[in-house]
């Protein structure tokens, strides 16, 4: 498993074997959401499933979603060319639960994939949780055996995810990989967190709420899961680099 195509296939196959429906990427221009110009996350095509407006014949899903972040709430444009990890266009690997499993199973599935199937060195992994989320903190200790100093509480919107100004949202837990002290940058929550040493590879969003308006946040019908892993970031890691542009996909453009 060395090429980007093989990594994508391994991700989808893993979740397929764990009972998830493998769903194709939706169009870059969302057909179901007039609040977005472009699809900016894997969960966009499932927005109405999360809110209960739509039902499907499956309760768990996985996809590799084509995304653009060049404006709006999730805008990476100003970072492109300045970091080794940002793009305007990228693919987001994800798994989703629509009222099926919640935090414990999401953390378990993620940890088993990256440490067993992807064989990533556990000693280089650390995670963040929303500062009020004691449940997620305790689950990371139980499932991954991480010490307290590698479970970082973040008291900002960096660990509370929303697709836009309105829509499904909730606290999240991000998995980071430490590329080593030869690369500038500090851990999440530190003054040097924007460097390329500690790279967020996966965001587990615990979808609990629907932001109806700026002042009106309601509970979703069922607590759900939405995760996002940057395909280009995990490809760089598994290909022995901290630089997304030093992967097979981009080298083919030389």
C-alpha positions as CSV (number, residue, x, y, z in Angstrom):
1,X,0.0,0.0,0.0
2,X,2.2,2.8,-1.3
3,X,0.3,4.8,-3.9
4,X,-2.5,7.3,-3.3
5,X,-4.9,5.1,-5.2
6,X,-4.1,2.1,-3.0
7,X,-4.5,4.2,0.2
8,X,-7.9,5.4,-0.9
9,X,-9.0,1.8,-1.8
10,X,-7.7,0.5,1.6
11,X,-9.6,3.1,3.5
12,X,-12.9,2.4,1.7
13,X,-12.3,-1.3,1.9
14,X,-11.7,-1.2,5.7
15,X,-14.9,0.6,6.4
16,X,-16.8,-1.5,3.9
17,X,-15.7,-4.6,5.8
18,X,-16.9,-2.9,9.0
19,X,-20.5,-2.6,7.7
20,X,-20.3,0.8,5.9
21,X,-22.0,1.6,2.6
22,X,-19.3,2.8,0.1
23,X,-20.8,5.9,-1.4
24,X,-19.4,7.7,-4.5
25,X,-18.1,11.3,-4.2
26,X,-20.9,13.9,-4.8
27,X,-20.5,16.8,-7.3
28,X,-18.2,19.7,-6.4
29,X,-21.2,22.0,-6.6
30,X,-23.7,20.8,-4.0
31,X,-27.2,20.0,-5.3
32,X,-28.7,20.0,-1.8
33,X,-27.3,23.1,-0.2
34,X,-27.7,26.6,-1.5
35,X,-25.6,27.9,1.4
36,X,-22.4,26.5,-0.1
37,X,-20.7,27.4,-3.4
38,X,-18.6,24.2,-3.4
39,X,-18.6,21.0,-1.5
40,X,-16.1,21.5,1.3
41,X,-16.4,18.3,3.3
42,X,-17.5,14.7,3.0
43,X,-20.6,15.2,5.0
44,X,-22.1,17.8,2.7
45,X,-24.0,15.2,0.6
46,X,-25.3,13.7,3.9
47,X,-26.5,17.0,5.5
48,X,-30.2,16.2,5.2
49,X,-29.6,12.7,6.6
50,X,-28.0,14.2,9.7
51,X,-30.8,16.6,10.3
52,X,-33.5,13.9,9.7
53,X,-35.0,15.5,6.5
54,X,-33.8,12.5,4.4
55,X,-33.5,8.8,5.1
56,X,-31.5,6.2,3.2
57,X,-31.4,2.5,3.3
58,X,-28.1,2.5,5.3
59,X,-27.1,4.0,8.6
60,X,-23.3,4.0,8.1
61,X,-21.4,5.1,5.1
62,X,-17.9,5.8,3.8
63,X,-16.6,7.9,0.9
64,X,-13.7,9.7,-0.7
65,X,-15.2,13.1,-1.4
66,X,-13.7,15.7,-3.8
67,X,-13.6,19.0,-2.0
68,X,-12.8,22.7,-2.7
69,X,-11.9,25.1,0.0
70,X,-11.3,28.5,-1.6
71,X,-13.8,30.7,0.2
72,X,-16.4,30.8,2.9
73,X,-16.2,29.3,6.4
74,X,-13.6,26.7,5.4
75,X,-11.1,28.7,3.3
76,X,-7.6,27.3,2.9
77,X,-6.7,29.6,0.0
78,X,-4.4,31.9,2.0
79,X,-2.4,28.9,3.2
80,X,-1.8,27.3,-0.2
81,X,1.9,27.7,-1.1
82,X,2.9,28.6,2.4
83,X,2.5,25.2,4.0
84,X,3.2,21.6,2.9
85,X,-0.3,20.4,3.7
86,X,-2.9,22.8,2.2
87,X,-4.7,22.7,-1.1
88,X,-7.7,24.4,-2.7
89,X,-8.8,21.1,-4.2
90,X,-8.3,17.8,-2.3
91,X,-10.0,14.5,-1.5
92,X,-11.5,13.9,2.0
93,X,-11.7,10.3,3.2
94,X,-14.5,9.8,5.7
95,X,-16.8,7.5,7.6
96,X,-20.3,8.4,8.8
97,X,-22.8,7.2,11.3
98,X,-26.4,8.4,11.0
99,X,-27.6,7.5,14.5
100,X,-25.9,4.1,14.5
101,X,-22.6,4.4,16.5
102,X,-21.2,7.4,18.3
103,X,-17.9,8.4,20.0
104,X,-16.6,5.1,21.3
105,X,-16.9,3.1,18.0
106,X,-15.7,6.1,16.0
107,X,-12.5,6.3,18.0
108,X,-12.0,2.6,18.0
109,X,-12.4,2.3,14.2
110,X,-10.0,5.2,13.6
111,X,-7.3,4.0,16.0
112,X,-7.4,0.4,14.6
113,X,-7.1,1.6,11.0
114,X,-4.2,3.9,11.5
115,X,-2.2,1.8,13.9
116,X,-2.9,-1.7,12.6
117,X,-3.8,-1.5,8.9
118,X,-1.7,1.6,8.2
119,X,0.9,0.6,10.7
120,X,1.6,4.2,11.9
121,X,3.9,4.5,14.8
122,X,1.7,5.0,17.9
123,X,4.4,6.9,19.7
124,X,4.2,9.7,17.1
125,X,0.4,10.1,17.5
126,X,-1.4,12.6,19.7
127,X,-5.0,13.8,19.7
128,X,-7.0,16.9,20.6
129,X,-10.5,17.1,22.1
130,X,-12.9,19.9,22.8
131,X,-12.1,21.2,26.2
132,X,-15.5,20.3,27.7
133,X,-15.5,16.8,26.2
134,X,-14.5,14.5,29.1
135,X,-16.1,11.5,27.4
136,X,-13.8,11.7,24.4
137,X,-10.8,12.3,26.6
138,X,-11.5,9.2,28.7
139,X,-12.2,7.1,25.5
140,X,-8.8,8.0,24.0
141,X,-7.2,6.8,27.3
142,X,-9.2,3.6,27.3
143,X,-9.0,2.6,23.6
144,X,-5.6,4.0,22.6
145,X,-3.8,4.0,25.9
146,X,-2.6,7.5,25.3
147,X,-1.2,9.4,28.3
148,X,-2.8,12.6,29.5
149,X,-0.1,14.8,27.9
150,X,-0.9,13.4,24.4
151,X,-4.6,14.2,24.7
152,X,-4.8,18.0,24.4
153,X,-7.9,19.9,25.4
154,X,-8.6,22.8,23.0
155,X,-11.0,25.5,24.1
156,X,-11.6,27.1,20.6
157,X,-13.6,26.4,17.5
158,X,-10.6,24.4,16.2
159,X,-12.3,21.5,18.0
160,X,-15.9,22.4,17.4
161,X,-16.7,21.7,13.8
162,X,-19.5,23.2,11.7
163,X,-20.0,22.9,7.9
164,X,-21.0,26.5,7.6
165,X,-22.8,29.3,9.5
166,X,-25.8,27.0,9.8
167,X,-26.2,23.2,9.6
168,X,-25.0,20.1,11.5
169,X,-22.2,20.7,14.0
170,X,-20.6,19.3,17.1
171,X,-17.4,18.9,19.2
172,X,-14.6,17.1,17.4
173,X,-11.4,15.2,18.1
174,X,-8.4,15.6,15.8
175,X,-5.6,13.0,15.3
176,X,-2.1,14.5,14.8
177,X,1.2,12.9,13.6
178,X,4.5,14.2,14.8
179,X,6.9,14.3,11.8
180,X,9.9,15.0,14.1
181,X,11.8,17.9,15.6
182,X,13.8,18.5,12.4
183,X,10.7,20.2,11.0
184,X,9.6,23.6,12.4
185,X,6.3,23.7,14.3
186,X,4.7,23.0,17.7
187,X,1.9,20.8,18.9
188,X,-1.8,21.9,18.6
189,X,-2.7,24.7,21.0
190,X,0.9,26.0,21.1
191,X,2.1,29.4,19.6
192,X,3.9,27.4,16.8
193,X,1.0,25.1,15.9
194,X,0.8,26.3,12.3
195,X,4.2,24.7,11.5
196,X,4.5,21.5,9.5
197,X,5.9,19.3,12.3
198,X,2.5,18.2,13.8
199,X,0.1,17.5,11.0
200,X,-3.6,16.8,11.6
201,X,-4.4,13.7,9.6
202,X,-8.0,12.9,10.7
203,X,-10.8,14.8,12.3
204,X,-13.6,12.9,14.1
205,X,-16.7,15.1,14.4
206,X,-19.3,14.1,17.0
207,X,-22.4,15.5,15.3
208,X,-24.8,16.4,18.0
209,X,-26.4,19.7,17.0
210,X,-28.1,21.6,14.2
211,X,-27.2,25.3,14.0
212,X,-30.5,26.6,12.7
213,X,-29.6,30.2,13.0
214,X,-26.7,32.1,14.6
215,X,-28.7,32.2,17.9
216,X,-30.5,28.9,17.6
217,X,-28.7,25.6,18.1
218,X,-30.8,22.4,18.5
219,X,-30.1,18.8,19.1
220,X,-30.0,16.5,16.1
221,X,-32.6,13.7,16.0
222,X,-29.8,11.2,16.8
223,X,-26.1,11.7,17.8
224,X,-24.1,10.9,14.7
225,X,-20.5,10.7,13.4
226,X,-18.8,12.6,10.6
227,X,-15.0,12.1,10.0
228,X,-12.6,13.6,7.5
229,X,-9.1,12.5,6.7
230,X,-7.1,14.4,4.0
231,X,-6.1,11.8,1.4
232,X,-3.1,13.9,0.4
233,X,-1.9,14.2,4.0
234,X,-2.1,10.5,4.8
235,X,-0.5,9.7,1.5
236,X,2.5,11.9,2.3
237,X,2.8,10.2,5.7
238,X,2.6,6.7,4.4
239,X,5.1,7.6,1.6
240,X,7.6,8.8,4.1
241,X,7.2,12.6,3.7
242,X,5.7,15.5,5.5
243,X,5.1,17.3,2.2
244,X,1.8,16.6,0.4
245,X,3.4,17.8,-2.8
246,X,6.1,15.1,-2.5
247,X,3.7,12.3,-3.2
248,X,3.0,10.1,-6.3
249,X,0.0,12.2,-7.3
250,X,2.0,15.4,-7.6
251,X,5.2,13.9,-8.8
252,X,3.3,12.6,-11.8
253,X,2.8,16.2,-12.9
254,X,6.5,16.9,-13.2
